[in-house]
Amino acid sequence: MSIIPLEMGQISRSAISLPGGFARAVRLREMALAASLDVPRYLLAPEIAVLLDYLPDLRQRMLIETLWNTGARINEALALTPGDVFFNGDLPFVRLRTLKQRAPRPRRRPTKEEQQRREAPFRAVPLPDAGYVRRLQGYFATFKLLTRRATPMWDVASQETPRNWLRAAVRRAAQDGVTFSVRPITPHTFRHSYAMHLLMNDVHVKQVQALMGHKRLENTEIYTRIFALDVTPDLAFSLPVDEARGAAGAPFSKITLWFYNQSQIRFYGKAHLMISVLTLLALMHTLQLNRNC
């Protein structure tokens, strides 16, 4: 049995751009867990592709895949209507109502429209994965959502329902011997996974902040802590002395070695300083003459 069918295998959005790819990303996560770093628990794109394969119907898969492709909170995703999805050619996006931010207390009584914006400000989230967009369009066609643009996209009784879907999917995966390092897997796991996937693909942290709907940058920077462990293996702090001398340049190296190896030269007064400067100038002149010969 193929765990990742062809179409599902294409949902991972884009390859992980870390040096070493998936294996290195897994290793970084293991190191963070071993060091007890305070980082959110997240899944990587191939793991999510496998997990989605264990969701049995289109409605379940599309809701969880929407969490993964948008980073939406579960209440934000459940509030989506067909009117919040824009299939605009090569720039499709969804409009999410940011339902967690708290607006500052106004100095005057706000209008009804201002109050609505404060209570649920909108943010636009692009949908760069063409495969996901095609599946979402198919979902719209299957359930005739284009004719019901103001109704919720998912007829879900409560936020506990998607959690139950995920628990059942994890159990089905375990029956096939497939386990996941993140436990428990909840709808919020996909929000964390979305943020990490963006950062691993070199999206700027300020852009991630906007896409996540974070009011403060500090909330987004939590996701960057793991990259403190991702120092390039080519970075070195030691340098052989011969290589260091060569890097400094031959004339400079000779002057420096001569200057510091002459133990009789001491700077105890202006006279000694003048002698040292004159000697240094003479040596530099000699080296220049030798170079011109």
N, C-alpha and C positions, 0 to 999 in steps of 0.2 A: 504493500500500500504506500502510495506516495504521500508523505506528510504535507508537502507544499505543492499543490497543483500549480500549473503554469500561470493562470490568471492571478491567483492569490500570491504567488511568489513575486509578482511585480508590484505589490502594494507598498514596498518598503521605501518608496518615495525617492531616495537617492542613496548612493553608496556612502558608507561612512568614510570620511576623508582623513581620518587619523592615520598617521604612518602605521602600517601593520594591519589596518582594516579592522574587521570584526574581532579577530583574535586579540588584538591589542586593546580594543574597547572593552572586551570581557575582562581582560587582565586588570585594566584600570579600575573597573568596578569591584573586582575581587579585592584589590589593594585598599580601596576606600572602605570596604566593609571590614576588612581585617584591622584597619587602623581606627575603626569606629569614628570615621569622619561623619560629621553631621550633614549628609547629603541626602536628597530625596531618593526613594527607591524607584528605579525605572527599568524598563525593558528596552532591548535593542531591536532594530527593525526586523532582522530575521526571526527573532523570537515572537514578535507580534504577528508576523505572517503565519507562523505555525499555530499560534493560539487562535487566530481568526478562523482557521480551518476547522476548529472544533466547535464553532458556533453553528447550530443546525439549520437556521433559516435566514432568509435575506434581511428581514427586519432587524434581527439581532446583530448580524454582521455589519449592516450599514450604520447602526447607531454607534457601535464600538469603533468602527473604522472612521467615523466622523470625529469621535473624541481624539483619535490618533492623528488625523490629518489637520485638526484645527486647534488642539490644545484646550478645548472648551472644558469648563467645569460641567458636571453632569446636569446641574439645573439650567445652565446656559444652553446645552445641547437639547434638552427636553423642551425648552422654550422656542426652539427654532420652528419657523413656518416656511412653506415653500416661497413666500415672499421675501425671505431673508437670504435666499440663494440666488446668485447672479451668474448665469452661464454666459459670460461675455467673451465669446471668441477665445482668444489665447490668454485672457486675463480673468478667469473665473474667480469668484471669491464668495465668502459668506459674511453676513453681518450678524455679529454676536452682541447680545445685550450683556454688558459686564455687570454681573449681579452680586459681586462681593464688595466692591469698593464702597467706602463710606464718604460721602461728600461733606465738606466743612459746613458748619452751621451758618446759614445765610444771615446777613445783616438786616434784610427786609423780607417781607413775606413774598415768596416766589410765585410766579404765575404757574398755572397748571402744566404748561409745556416745559417750563424750567424745572419744575419738580419732577416730572417724568424723566427728563434727561439726567438729573442728579441721581435719581433712584436707580436708573438703568441706562447709563451711557453706552453708546454703541462703539464697537470697534470692528474694523474690516480685517478679515484674515484671508489671504490669498490661498488658492487651491492649486499648487504647482504640479500635483500628480495627475497626469492625464488619465491613467487607468482608474483612479478613484472617481474622477469627474464622470467618466463614461458609466461606471457602475451606479453613481448617484442619479444620473439621467435615466438609467434603466429602472431604478427604484421609483423615480417620479412617474414613469410611464406605467409601471406595473400597478401602482396604487392610485393612478390618476390624480396625482397631487397638484398638477398645474391648474386644475379647475377648483382647487380648494386652497387658495394661496394664504388664507388667514388662519387655517387650522394647523395644529401641531403636526410635525412630520412623523412623530411616533406616538401611537396610542398606548402610552405606558402609564400604569396606575400610580406608581410611586418610584422614587429613586432607588428603592430596595430591589426592584425588579431587575435592572441591569446587573446589580451585584449578584443576584441569584443566577443570572445567565453565565456570568464569569466563573462562579464557583462550579457550576455544572460543566463548563468547558474544561476547566482545570482537571476535574475528576475524569472526564473522558480522555483527556490527554494522558493522564497517569495510567489508565488502563492499557494504553499503547506503549508504556514505558517512557513517556515524554514528561519531564519535570522542568520546572522553572525556578530560577534562583531567587526570584522576588516572591515573597509571600507575606500577606495575602495579595492577590491581584484584584484591584478595585477599579472603578471608573477613573478615579483620580490618578492611578498609575499611568494612564495614557497621557494625561496632562503633563506629568513629570517627564515621560518618555519623549513627548513632542518637544519640550524645551531642550532636553539633552541632545536630541537629534539635530535640532537647529544649530546648537553650539558646536557639535561635532562636525557640522558641515560649514563652519566658518561664518555663520550669520552673526552680526555684531550684537553684543549684549543689549544695546539700546533698542535695536529692532525687536529682539526677543521680548524685552519688557513691554513694548507696545502690543505685540501679538498676543502676549499672555494676559494683557489687561492689568498689569501690576501698577499700582499707584506710585510705589517707591522702588528705586533701582535696587536697593538692598535685597528686596524679595527675589529679584531675578539673579543677583550675584551669588545666591546660595548654590545655584547650579554650576557655577564656575569653579567651585572648590576642588572638584576632582581633578581639574587640569593642572593643579599644582604638582601632581604626580607625573604628569606627562611632559617631562623634560627630554629634549632630543638626545638620543644616545651619542650623537656626534659632538656634544658640548663637552669641552675639556677645560680644566683649570690648571693643569700641570703642563709645563713646557720644558723640554731638554735645554740645558744651558747653551749648548752649541747652536741649537736652532734659534734660541732667543738672541744670541749675538749676531747671527746671520740676518735675522729679521730687523735688527736695529741698524744695519748698514755697516760696511767694513770700516770706513774712516771713523765713524762715531764709536764703533767698538774698540778700535785701537786707542783712541784718545781716552775713552772711559777707563779701559784696563790700565793704561799707563798712569792716568791721573790717580786712580785709587790704589794702585800697587806701589806707589812711591811713598813709603812710610815716612821719609824724611821731610815731606812737604806738610806743613801745618799752617793753619790760618789763625795766627795769633795776633796779627796786626796788619796795618795797611801796607807795610813794606813787603811782608810775606805774600800778601794778596796780589800786589803788583807783580812780584816775581813770578807767581804762579800764572797770572794772566798772560804775561809776556812769553813765558815758556810754552804755554798752550798755543798761543798764536804762532810761534815759531814752528812748532810741531805740525800744526795744520798747514802752514805754508810749505813745509817739506813734503808732506803727503801730497799736496796739490801738484808740486813739481814732479814728484815721482809718477803721479797719474798721467801728467802731460807728456812724459818721456815715452 
